[in-house]
Amino acid sequence: MKRVAMSLLVLSAVWILFGPPRLEGAELTRIRIGYPSPSASFSPLFAAKEAGLFEKHGLASELLYLQGVQITQVHVAKYVDFTVTGAPLPLRAAVEGADLILAASSIDKFIYKLIVEPGITKPADLRGKTIGITTFGSLPDVAIRLVLRQWGMNADKDVKLVQVGRMTDMVVALSGKKIAAGVISDPTSFQAEKLGMRRLLDMADVDVEFANVAVAVSRAYTKSHRDVVLKFLKAYVEGTRRFMADKEFGIKALRKYTGSQDQEILGKTYDLFALKYIKKNPALSLKGVETTLAMIADRNPKAKGRRAEEFVDTSLMDELEKTGFMR
């Protein structure tokens, strides 16, 4: 009952703040897009918005910042048409029966940094220490559990995982010695390093293909608005290209959406995402989705034995490929 009440509260707040879902206008089709964090992970979305690429393809877009699991609750309730988010969130909801599928994927690896206090120099030093994550069940939680497993440690026995909240709160907790390590994304990780913390691991270097940042949409919406979904994906692909090709523009978009004003940090963040993390072609990786489902199955038996094909629609990106748009 508490969970239901909380969901209703979230949806009521969205209704009050943003009004009822908008209908198609006479010239541009209005769409709402949810995203969960002011992270550089969502640079293709930010670039598409800032470059006017949605309008180019006949869409009037509205971006909504929706944190945590509420992003899937809001999507299922049809207050947004698309979400660009960590793939585990819509996949968890889909395993439970929600009408959400993945249509594209921008990042197929973990992109967090394991930032530690200066005295920690090797993985073994983490034993018995407290490691900060955002929330249980989040991508940072999933990522650190996998890394610890590869290092021969059990996340529930050999270390203590604590929920800290926002990435900026993680830096405060590290500086105040409330945690010995934190799973932090960019550009916040650079801020922590400037304060004297050190990077123990860039998780993108871990040899795991994982559906990290994905575009989610409902089957029902795809069926009734396939043309709109294709237009969205065209804008998203062009946003990816624009971000990767134009550093000055990319940094400008990062400054606006991440809130960072540090030019050095913005430059480092841009280089990492444009050159290392973000895929040029955001077509889905079924292997990455399978890995994500397997990780979900560790905590939810309903995900065991499920196949990636059940939760994706690859025909959309395939259609863009066949029409020559991806060239």
C-alpha positions in Angstrom: 0.0 0.0 0.0 2.8 2.4 0.8 4.4 1.8 -2.6 1.1 2.5 -4.4 0.6 5.6 -2.3 4.0 6.8 -3.2 3.5 6.2 -6.9 0.2 8.2 -6.8 1.9 11.0 -5.0 4.7 11.1 -7.6 2.1 11.1 -10.5 0.0 13.8 -8.8 3.1 16.0 -8.4 3.9 15.6 -12.1 0.4 16.5 -13.0 0.5 19.7 -10.9 3.9 20.7 -12.1 3.6 19.9 -15.8 -0.1 19.6 -16.5 -1.9 16.8 -18.4 -0.1 15.0 -21.3 -0.1 17.3 -24.3 -1.7 16.4 -27.6 -0.3 16.8 -31.1 -0.3 20.4 -32.3 -1.2 21.6 -35.8 2.4 21.9 -37.0 4.7 20.1 -34.6 4.0 16.9 -32.7 4.5 17.6 -29.0 6.5 15.0 -27.1 7.7 14.7 -23.5 11.1 13.1 -22.8 12.2 12.1 -19.3 15.8 11.8 -18.2 17.0 10.9 -14.7 20.3 12.9 -14.1 22.2 16.0 -15.2 25.0 13.6 -16.3 27.1 13.7 -19.5 25.7 10.3 -20.2 22.7 12.0 -21.7 24.7 14.3 -24.0 23.0 13.0 -27.3 19.6 14.1 -25.8 20.9 17.4 -24.6 22.6 18.1 -28.0 19.5 17.2 -29.9 17.5 19.6 -27.8 20.0 22.5 -27.9 20.6 22.1 -31.7 16.9 22.2 -32.5 17.0 18.8 -34.1 13.6 17.7 -32.7 12.0 20.7 -34.4 13.9 19.8 -37.6 12.0 16.5 -37.6 8.6 18.0 -36.8 8.7 17.5 -33.0 8.1 20.1 -30.2 10.1 18.5 -27.4 9.9 19.1 -23.6 12.6 17.6 -21.4 11.6 16.6 -17.9 14.2 15.8 -15.2 12.7 12.9 -13.2 15.0 11.2 -10.7 15.1 7.5 -9.7 12.4 5.0 -10.2 9.8 7.7 -10.6 10.9 8.1 -14.3 9.4 4.7 -15.1 6.3 5.3 -13.1 5.7 8.5 -14.9 6.4 6.8 -18.3 4.0 3.9 -17.6 1.4 6.5 -16.6 1.8 8.1 -20.0 3.0 11.5 -18.7 6.0 11.2 -20.9 6.4 9.6 -24.4 10.1 8.7 -24.2 12.7 8.2 -21.5 16.4 8.3 -22.0 17.7 6.6 -18.9 19.8 3.8 -17.4 18.5 0.6 -19.1 17.9 -1.4 -15.8 15.1 1.0 -14.8 12.7 0.3 -17.7 13.9 -3.3 -17.9 13.0 -3.9 -14.2 9.6 -2.4 -14.8 9.1 -4.5 -18.0 10.0 -7.7 -16.2 7.2 -6.8 -13.8 4.8 -6.4 -16.7 5.1 -2.7 -17.6 4.7 -1.9 -21.3 8.2 -0.5 -21.9 10.8 -1.6 -24.5 14.2 -0.4 -25.5 14.6 1.2 -28.9 18.2 2.4 -28.9 21.3 2.4 -26.7 24.0 5.1 -26.5 26.4 3.6 -24.0 27.1 -0.2 -23.6 29.6 0.0 -20.8 29.8 1.2 -17.2 31.0 4.8 -17.1 31.4 5.3 -13.4 34.7 5.9 -11.6 35.5 4.3 -8.3 36.9 7.3 -6.4 38.6 6.5 -3.1 40.3 8.3 -0.3 44.1 8.8 -0.8 45.1 5.9 1.5 43.4 3.3 -0.7 45.8 2.2 -3.5 44.6 -1.3 -4.5 41.3 -3.3 -4.5 42.2 -5.3 -1.4 42.3 -2.1 0.6 38.5 -1.8 0.2 37.8 -4.8 2.5 35.9 -3.7 5.5 35.4 -0.2 4.1 32.2 1.8 3.4 31.4 2.5 -0.3 28.9 5.1 -1.3 26.3 4.6 -4.0 23.3 6.7 -5.0 20.5 4.2 -4.1 20.1 0.5 -3.9 19.2 -1.0 -7.2 20.7 1.9 -9.1 23.3 1.6 -11.8 26.1 2.5 -9.4 24.9 -0.3 -7.1 24.8 -2.8 -10.0 28.2 -1.7 -11.2 30.1 -1.9 -7.9 28.7 -5.3 -7.2 30.0 -6.6 -10.5 33.4 -5.1 -10.0 33.7 -6.4 -6.4 32.7 -9.8 -7.7 35.5 -9.7 -10.3 37.9 -8.7 -7.5 36.8 -11.8 -5.4 34.7 -9.8 -2.9 31.1 -10.1 -1.8 29.4 -6.7 -1.8 27.2 -7.7 1.2 29.9 -9.2 3.3 33.3 -7.8 2.5 32.4 -4.1 2.3 29.5 -2.0 3.4 27.4 -0.3 0.7 25.5 2.9 1.8 23.0 5.0 0.0 24.3 8.6 -0.3 22.0 10.1 -2.8 23.2 12.6 -5.4 26.7 12.5 -7.0 27.5 15.9 -5.4 26.6 14.4 -2.0 29.1 11.6 -2.7 31.9 14.1 -2.9 30.8 15.8 0.3 30.7 12.3 2.0 34.2 11.4 0.8 35.7 14.8 1.8 34.1 14.4 5.3 35.4 10.8 5.6 31.9 9.4 6.0 32.7 6.9 3.2 36.0 5.5 2.1 35.0 5.2 -1.6 32.2 6.3 -3.9 30.9 5.2 -7.3 30.8 8.6 -9.1 30.0 9.7 -12.6 31.5 12.6 -14.6 32.0 15.5 -14.3 31.5 15.0 -10.5 34.4 12.6 -10.3 36.8 15.3 -11.5 35.6 17.5 -8.7 36.4 14.8 -6.2 39.9 14.4 -7.7 40.5 18.1 -7.5 39.8 17.8 -3.7 42.5 15.2 -3.3 40.6 12.0 -3.8 42.0 9.4 -6.2 40.6 7.3 -9.0 41.0 3.6 -8.3 39.1 2.4 -11.4 37.4 3.6 -14.5 34.6 1.1 -14.8 34.5 1.5 -18.6 37.7 -0.5 -18.7 35.9 -3.5 -17.1 35.4 -6.1 -19.9 31.5 -6.2 -19.7 29.0 -5.3 -22.3 26.1 -3.7 -20.5 23.1 -1.7 -21.7 23.8 1.4 -19.8 22.0 4.4 -21.3 19.0 3.6 -23.5 16.0 5.1 -25.2 12.8 3.6 -23.8 9.3 3.8 -25.3 6.1 1.8 -24.9 4.9 -0.8 -27.3 1.5 0.9 -27.5 3.0 4.2 -28.3 5.3 2.7 -30.9 2.4 1.0 -32.5 0.2 4.1 -32.6 3.0 6.6 -33.3 5.7 4.8 -35.1 6.4 7.8 -37.3 6.9 9.9 -34.2 9.3 7.3 -32.7 11.3 7.3 -35.9 11.5 11.1 -36.0 12.6 11.0 -32.4 15.4 8.5 -33.2 16.5 10.6 -36.2 16.9 13.6 -33.9 18.7 11.5 -31.3 21.1 10.1 -33.9 21.8 13.6 -35.3 22.2 14.9 -31.7 24.8 12.2 -31.1 26.7 13.2 -34.3 26.6 16.9 -33.5 27.9 16.3 -29.9 30.8 14.2 -31.1 31.7 16.4 -34.0 31.5 19.9 -32.4 33.5 20.2 -29.2 32.6 23.8 -28.6 28.9 23.1 -28.9 29.2 19.9 -26.9 30.8 21.7 -24.0 28.2 24.4 -24.1 25.4 21.8 -23.8 27.3 20.1 -20.9 27.6 23.4 -19.1 23.9 24.0 -19.4 22.7 20.6 -18.3 25.3 19.4 -15.8 25.6 22.8 -14.1 29.4 22.7 -14.1 31.2 26.0 -14.9 34.7 24.6 -14.6 36.1 24.8 -18.2 38.9 22.2 -17.4 36.4 19.7 -16.0 34.0 20.3 -18.9 36.7 19.7 -21.4 37.8 16.4 -19.8 34.2 15.3 -19.5 33.6 16.0 -23.2 36.7 14.2 -24.3 35.7 11.1 -22.3 32.2 10.9 -23.6 32.8 11.9 -27.2 35.9 9.8 -27.7 35.4 6.8 -25.3 31.9 6.2 -24.0 29.2 7.2 -26.4 28.6 5.1 -29.5 28.4 6.7 -32.9 25.6 4.4 -33.8 23.1 4.0 -31.0 21.7 0.7 -32.3 20.9 -1.8 -29.5 23.3 -4.4 -28.4 21.3 -7.6 -27.6 24.3 -8.9 -25.6 24.3 -5.8 -23.5 20.6 -6.2 -22.8 21.2 -9.9 -21.9 23.9 -8.9 -19.4 21.6 -6.3 -17.8 18.7 -8.9 -17.5 21.1 -11.3 -15.9 22.1 -8.7 -13.3 18.4 -7.9 -12.6 17.8 -11.7 -12.2 20.2 -11.7 -9.3 17.6 -9.9 -7.2 14.4 -10.6 -9.1 13.5 -14.3 -10.0 11.0 -13.0 -12.6 14.0 -12.0 -14.8 15.5 -15.4 -14.9 15.3 -17.1 -18.2 14.0 -14.0 -20.0 15.5 -13.2 -23.4 16.7 -9.8 -24.6 14.4 -10.0 -27.6 11.4 -9.8 -25.3 12.2 -6.3 -24.2 13.5 -4.5 -27.4 12.4 -3.3 -30.7 15.3 -3.4 -33.1 13.1 -2.8 -36.2 13.2 1.0 -35.6 16.9 1.5 -35.9 17.0 -1.2 -38.6 14.5 0.9 -40.6 16.8 4.0 -40.3 19.7 1.9 -41.5 17.8 0.5 -44.5 16.6 4.0 -45.6 20.2 5.2 -45.6 19.7 7.6 -42.7 22.6 6.1 -40.7 25.2 6.8 -43.5 
